[in-house]
Amino acid sequence: MSPADLAKLVFLSAIWGGSFIFLRVAVPEVGPLLTAMLRTSLAGVALMLFATATGVTMNWRANLKPFAVVGLFAGVLPFTCFSFAALHLPAAYSAVLNATAPLFGAVFSALWLAERLTARKIAGLLLGVAGVAILVGAGTLAATPATLISIAACLLAAASYAVSSIIVKKTGMPGGIHPIAMATGSLVLGGLMMLPTAPFALPKAMPSLLALGCITGLSLLSSGLAQALFIPLIVKVGPTRAMCVSFLIPLFSMLWGAFFLHEAVRAGTLVGGAVVLLAMALVLPAAHSAPAKAIAGE
């Protein structure tokens, strides 16, 4: 992985870490469904304007099915699940559960892209999850029904991200769908899928400017800009390596929480951060050990 690609992963970690803070502020006022719908729709509009301005060819008729499938698995399902979880879980807990995405991705890549699931890669992925668990002190929440359902929702969201990354890799091969077209089309169709929920999603009172600002940040930064960067990265470096971004997200989530919400940063942050970096050192080179054809999904 080139230094530029690694820098993109760190930048994505930073803006996605902020998304869990945005959710914790916005969802109690806006509601889970409306938050997910606005996040998807506004991001789709922003990327549509960008695609039009840069001359990206969408080929809507030919690409409608992959746009819709990726929109479901990379937008509608995870955005709704994480929005619901924000009502019951601290931001860092959602982030640590999101870090299971590379585990799902490694298994799905082995099944559908013929990538080798080496012992080193498995060890690195498990170590990464252990590191993010250390970061947030996983296991300290009471096991209430709402908590358990929220945990299940986060795991479903992580698995959905992994499924979408496989589809993106398969459809983004040379001569396939342009990555920006995929990011744009999936978010546009994802927003359209959620429109029927609008009558059931309206909040009882007008949300505050702060909550609306968080929705804007979720839409333009954590969804629009992030997808425009992440989808090309999946096509270039493969799903497993690209999804290693989720190992760093909890670290940034805690940092942003401390800075903006004045949440305390525990001593485990430093230990967990070191474990996460070690995990990335194991997983990233491990992906290079797979044959070129396997990584290319051929």
Buried (B, 14 or more C-beta within 10 A) or exposed (E): BEEEBBEBBEBBBBBBBBBBBBBBBBBBBBBBBBBBBBBBBBBBBBBBEBBEEEEBEBEEEEBEEBBBBBBBBBBBBBBBBBBBBBBBBBBBBBBBBBBBBBBBBBBBBBEBBBBBBBEEBBBBBEBBBBBBBBBBBBEEBEEEEEBEEBBEBBBBBBBBBBBBBBBBBBBBEEEBBBBBBBBBBBBBBBBBBBEEBEEEBEEEEEBEEEBBBBBBBBBBBBBBBBBBBBBBBBBBBBBBBBBBBBBBBBBBBBBBBEEEEEBEBBEBBEEBBEBBBBBBEBBBBBBEEBEEEBBBBE
